[in-house]
């Protein structure tokens, strides 16, 4: 997928600025999504039950105002931060923005398709004058009703189910679609593959391929420098610093050469995570929902020796291919219903892709990280090319330096100050 494509630009622009959409889905009518599959390949029942239970616990915690993963209990919910959020209340800001991203991706829309004046200095995000915005509310209500009345509240139907990147769903199947090659898609939760290596064997092969679990267990911290491009539709190039400290701290700082942009930052200190994005309606915010779960997984996986502890319910699932390379695939669950799918090159054993899904009120929010160009660094195999893709951007990093067991200031993992010149 090209960063410069219209579709990518549409998706990227919405989440960074679509902060005031009033989505019709009241806190009392939101149905807890369950990770049951939608096609003939049924998901693993034990995994499904585990995801449902963790999502239920998370929902209850939010309803009583407790912050998941924190002791203070103070969660800045979306309706206390933004204007004119009519009914999608009681959820963290990052879950709200993820919801905007799902809508944008499902319809191929950008901000100006629903928001009056989007893309100008006189934008009225809270205004309801655009008929598309009103229609979007009705559509979300319709989908919620379908799931409630037909699937016992399970999140079987979403925006993507019908739209698939179009503003109007297709009505009639094309003959080429009927008789042509099918585009194989797997369910979010997949059935265990009873043939071939199991999850432990696949992960063990990976650890050997990157230098061995014992050698990686001796790594307590690392830093990386990189050149980057992409960055949420902003384009251009940047210098990147990545910091990781075991067992579960990680931070990424993207420094733009344009002085007016400031830095794009992701930090996680083992319990608290922050996001900062240049030129966004909300410049910086602490995350409490799905992005917190994703940040924790990214930090844990920064130290491969603890991969088996980073996820639960690990199992091998159906093989697939990426760029004509056969992949052994492992799937597991993380905090509060996160689903992670890991793709390992069957020949080399190296990790090629990680796709993680977190829950939102209208569907799962995907993030994909691709790895390539593994190089030897003092006996460790390290990917020197990363591509980080989410509903707010696609960032590419080409490493220029990688150092292990170096001292890192703990402030690097805390609240960032992303403003220019700071």
C-alpha positions in Angstrom: 0.0 0.0 0.0 1.5 3.3 -1.1 1.7 6.0 1.5 0.9 8.5 -1.2 -2.3 6.9 -2.3 -5.7 8.6 -2.0 -7.0 5.8 0.3 -4.1 6.1 2.7 -4.3 9.9 2.7 -8.0 9.7 3.5 -7.5 7.2 6.3 -4.5 9.0 7.8 -6.1 12.4 7.9 -9.3 11.4 9.7 -7.9 10.1 12.9 -5.5 13.0 13.5 -8.2 15.6 13.2 -11.6 13.9 13.5 -12.0 14.5 17.1 -15.5 15.7 17.4 -17.7 13.3 15.5 -20.9 12.6 17.4 -21.3 8.9 16.9 -24.7 7.5 17.8 -24.0 4.7 20.2 -25.1 5.4 23.8 -23.1 4.1 26.7 -26.1 2.0 27.8 -26.7 0.5 24.3 -23.1 -0.3 23.4 -22.8 -4.1 23.1 -19.5 -5.7 24.2 -17.9 -7.1 21.1 -17.1 -10.8 21.2 -14.3 -12.3 19.0 -16.4 -14.8 17.2 -15.7 -15.3 13.5 -17.9 -14.3 10.7 -17.2 -16.9 8.0 -17.0 -20.7 7.8 -13.7 -21.0 9.7 -14.7 -20.9 13.3 -12.4 -19.3 15.9 -10.9 -21.2 18.8 -13.7 -21.2 21.5 -11.3 -21.0 24.4 -9.6 -17.9 23.0 -13.0 -16.4 22.2 -14.1 -16.8 25.8 -10.9 -15.3 27.1 -11.2 -12.3 24.9 -14.9 -11.8 25.9 -14.1 -12.0 29.6 -11.3 -9.5 29.4 -13.3 -7.1 27.3 -16.2 -7.3 29.9 -13.8 -6.5 32.7 -12.4 -3.5 30.8 -15.9 -2.2 30.0 -17.0 -2.5 33.7 -13.8 -0.6 34.8 -14.5 2.2 32.4 -18.1 2.5 33.4 -17.1 3.1 37.0 -14.4 5.6 36.0 -11.3 3.4 36.7 -8.3 3.7 34.4 -7.2 0.3 33.1 -3.6 -0.4 34.1 -3.4 2.5 36.6 -4.1 2.9 40.3 -5.4 6.4 40.3 -8.8 5.7 38.7 -8.6 9.0 36.7 -9.5 8.4 33.1 -10.1 11.5 30.9 -13.0 10.1 28.9 -13.9 11.4 25.4 -17.0 13.3 26.4 -15.0 15.3 29.0 -12.4 16.3 26.4 -14.4 17.0 23.2 -17.5 18.9 22.2 -20.7 17.5 20.9 -20.0 13.8 21.6 -23.6 13.0 21.9 -23.7 9.3 22.7 -20.4 7.6 22.3 -19.5 8.5 25.9 -17.5 6.9 28.6 -14.6 5.6 26.5 -11.0 6.7 26.4 -9.9 9.2 23.8 -7.7 6.7 21.9 -10.6 4.3 21.5 -12.7 7.2 20.2 -10.0 8.1 17.6 -9.7 4.5 16.7 -13.4 4.4 16.0 -13.0 7.4 13.7 -10.2 5.5 11.9 -12.4 2.4 11.3 -15.1 4.6 9.8 -12.6 6.3 7.5 -11.0 3.1 6.4 -14.3 1.4 5.8 -15.7 4.1 3.6 -12.6 5.6 2.1 -13.5 9.0 3.5 -11.4 11.8 4.8 -12.3 14.5 7.3 -13.9 16.9 4.8 -16.4 14.2 3.7 -18.2 14.6 7.1 -16.9 17.7 8.8 -17.7 21.3 7.8 -14.6 23.2 6.7 -12.2 20.3 7.3 -8.8 21.2 5.9 -9.2 24.9 6.5 -8.5 27.2 9.5 -12.3 27.7 9.9 -13.2 24.0 10.4 -16.2 23.3 12.7 -15.6 19.8 14.0 -18.5 19.9 16.4 -21.0 21.2 13.8 -23.8 18.9 12.5 -24.3 20.8 9.2 -22.8 18.1 6.9 -25.5 15.5 6.0 -22.9 12.8 5.8 -22.2 13.2 9.5 -25.9 12.7 10.3 -26.0 9.7 8.0 -23.0 8.2 9.7 -24.8 8.4 13.0 -27.8 6.5 11.6 -25.6 3.9 10.1 -23.8 3.2 13.4 -27.3 2.9 15.0 -28.4 0.5 12.3 -25.3 -1.7 12.7 -25.7 -1.8 16.5 -29.4 -2.8 16.1 -28.5 -5.6 13.7 -25.9 -7.0 16.1 -28.3 -6.7 19.0 -31.3 -8.2 17.4 -29.7 -10.9 15.3 -26.4 -11.9 17.0 -27.1 -11.4 20.7 -25.0 -8.3 20.8 -21.9 -9.9 19.3 -20.0 -7.7 17.0 -20.6 -9.7 13.8 -21.5 -6.8 11.5 -19.3 -3.7 11.2 -18.9 -0.8 8.8 -16.4 -2.8 6.9 -18.7 -5.8 6.4 -20.7 -3.9 3.7 -18.7 -0.9 2.6 -15.2 -2.3 1.9 -13.7 1.0 1.1 -16.7 2.5 -0.7 -19.2 5.1 0.5 -22.1 3.0 -1.0 -21.9 -0.8 -0.6 -22.0 -2.9 -3.8 -25.4 -4.5 -4.5 -24.7 -7.0 -7.2 -21.9 -9.6 -7.5 -19.8 -9.2 -10.6 -19.3 -12.3 -12.8 -15.5 -11.9 -12.5 -15.9 -12.0 -8.8 -17.9 -15.2 -9.0 -15.6 -17.1 -11.3 -12.3 -15.3 -10.7 -9.6 -15.9 -8.2 -10.8 -15.4 -4.6 -9.0 -12.9 -2.3 -8.4 -15.2 0.7 -9.0 -13.5 4.0 -8.7 -15.1 7.4 -10.9 -14.4 10.4 -9.6 -12.3 13.3 -9.5 -15.3 15.6 -8.3 -18.4 13.8 -8.5 -22.0 14.5 -5.4 -23.9 15.8 -3.5 -25.6 13.0 -3.1 -29.2 14.0 -0.5 -29.9 11.3 3.1 -28.7 11.2 5.1 -27.1 14.1 3.3 -25.8 17.2 3.6 -22.3 18.5 6.5 -23.0 20.9 8.5 -24.7 18.1 7.9 -21.8 15.7 9.0 -19.2 18.4 12.0 -21.3 19.4 13.1 -21.4 15.8 12.8 -17.7 15.6 14.9 -17.2 18.8 17.7 -19.4 17.3 17.6 -17.4 14.0 18.1 -14.1 15.8 21.0 -15.2 17.9 19.5 -17.4 20.6 17.3 -16.8 23.6 20.3 -16.8 26.0 22.1 -14.1 24.2 18.9 -11.9 24.0 18.1 -12.6 27.6 21.4 -10.7 28.4 20.1 -7.6 26.7 18.6 -5.2 29.2 18.3 -2.2 27.0 18.9 -0.9 23.5 18.7 2.2 21.4 18.3 2.7 17.7 18.7 5.6 15.3 16.9 5.6 12.0 15.9 7.7 8.9 12.2 7.7 8.4 9.5 8.7 6.0 5.7 8.7 5.9 4.3 9.9 9.2 0.6 10.1 9.1 0.2 11.7 5.7 2.6 14.5 6.6 5.2 13.2 4.2 8.8 14.3 4.1 11.7 12.7 6.0 12.7 12.7 9.6 15.3 11.4 12.1 14.1 8.8 14.5 15.3 7.7 17.9 14.0 4.5 19.6 14.7 3.6 23.2 13.8 0.3 24.9 14.5 -0.8 28.5 13.6 -4.2 29.8 11.3 -5.7 30.6 8.5 -3.4 29.2 9.5 0.2 28.5 9.7 1.7 25.0 9.7 5.1 23.3 9.9 6.4 19.7 10.8 10.0 18.9 10.4 11.2 15.3 12.1 14.5 14.7 10.9 16.5 11.8 13.3 19.0 10.1 10.5 21.5 9.8 10.7 23.6 12.9 7.0 24.2 13.1 6.0 20.5 13.3 7.6 19.4 16.5 8.1 15.7 17.3 5.8 12.7 16.8 6.2 10.6 19.9 5.1 7.3 21.4 6.1 6.5 25.0 5.3 3.7 27.4 7.0 3.4 30.8 5.6 0.0 31.9 2.2 1.3 32.9 1.5 4.7 31.3 1.5 5.5 27.6 1.4 8.8 25.7 0.9 9.7 22.0 1.9 13.0 20.4 1.1 13.8 16.7 2.1 16.9 14.8 -0.7 19.1 13.4 -3.4 17.1 15.0 -6.5 18.5 16.6 -5.4 16.9 19.9 -1.7 17.5 19.9 -0.8 15.1 22.8 -2.8 12.7 25.0 -2.4 9.9 27.4 -3.9 6.6 26.3 -6.0 4.3 28.4 -7.8 2.0 25.9 -6.6 -0.1 23.0 -3.5 1.9 22.3 -2.3 1.3 25.9 -2.6 -2.5 25.3 -0.7 -2.1 22.0 2.1 -0.1 23.5 2.6 -2.7 26.2 2.9 -5.5 23.7 5.3 -3.5 21.5 7.5 -2.9 24.6 7.5 -6.5 25.7 8.3 -7.7 22.2 11.3 -5.4 22.1 13.0 -8.1 24.1 12.4 -11.3 22.1 13.5 -13.7 24.9 10.2 -12.9 26.7 8.0 -13.3 23.7 6.3 -16.4 25.1 5.3 -14.4 28.2 4.1 -11.4 26.2 1.1 -13.2 24.9 -1.2 -15.9 26.2 -3.1 -18.7 24.4 -0.3 -19.0 21.9 -1.1 -21.4 19.1 -0.1 -22.1 15.5 -2.7 -21.2 12.9 -3.0 -21.6 9.2 0.0 -20.8 7.1 0.0 -18.0 4.6 2.5 -16.2 2.3 3.9 -12.7 2.3 5.8 -11.6 -0.9 5.9 -15.2 -2.1 7.5 -16.4 1.2 5.6 -19.1 3.1 4.9 -18.0 6.7 4.4 -20.0 9.8 1.8 -18.1 11.8 1.3 -17.8 15.5 -1.7 -16.1 17.2 -2.1 -15.2 20.8 -4.0 -12.8 23.1 -2.8 -9.9 25.2 -4.2 -7.5 27.8 -8.0 -7.0 27.8 -8.8 -8.7 24.6 -5.9 -7.7 22.3 -5.3 -10.2 19.5 -1.9 -10.5 18.0 -0.9 -12.5 14.9 2.8 -13.1 14.2 4.2 -14.1 10.8 7.5 -16.0 10.7 9.3 -16.8 7.5 9.1 -20.6 7.3 12.6 -20.9 5.7 14.6 -18.4 7.8 12.5 -18.4 11.0 12.7 -14.6 11.2 9.7 -12.5 12.3 8.3 -10.7 9.2 5.1 -9.2 10.4 3.0 -8.5 13.5 -0.7 -7.6 13.3 -2.4 -6.6 16.5 -6.1 -5.9 16.9 -7.7 -4.0 19.8 -11.4 -3.6 20.5 -13.5 -0.5 19.9 -17.3 0.0 20.1 -17.7 -0.5 16.4 -15.0 -3.0 15.4 -11.4 -4.0 16.0 -8.7 -1.5 15.3 -5.7 -2.9 13.4 -2.0 -2.0 13.7 0.6 -3.8 11.5 4.4 -3.8 11.9 6.6 -5.2 9.1 10.3 -6.2 9.6 12.9 -6.8 6.9 16.7 -6.5 6.3 17.9 -8.5 9.3 21.6 -7.7 10.1 24.1 -9.0 12.5 24.9 -6.8 15.5 27.4 -8.5 17.8 25.9 -11.9 17.3 22.3 -10.6 17.4 20.1 -10.5 14.3 18.2 -7.2 14.2 15.7 -6.0 11.5 17.1 -2.7 10.0 13.9 -1.9 8.2 10.6 -1.4 10.0 7.2 -0.3 8.6 4.6 0.8 11.2 1.1 1.0 9.8 -2.0 2.0 11.7 -5.2 4.0 11.0 -3.4 7.3 11.6 -0.4 6.7 9.3 2.2 4.5 7.8 5.8 5.2 8.9 8.9 3.6 7.4 12.2 3.4 9.4 15.6 2.5 8.1 18.0 1.9 11.0 21.4 3.5 10.9 22.6 2.5 14.3 21.7 -0.1 17.0 23.3 -0.3 20.5 22.6 -2.7 23.3 22.9 -2.4 27.1 23.3 1.3 27.2 22.1 3.7 29.9 18.8 5.4 29.1 17.3 8.3 31.1 13.9 7.1 32.5 12.4 10.4 31.4 12.5 9.2 27.8 9.6 6.9 28.6 7.4 9.4 30.4 5.2 12.3 29.2 6.7 13.8 26.1 7.1 17.5 25.2 6.6 17.4 21.5 6.5 21.1 20.8 9.0 22.6 18.4 12.2 23.6 19.9 11.5 21.8 23.2 
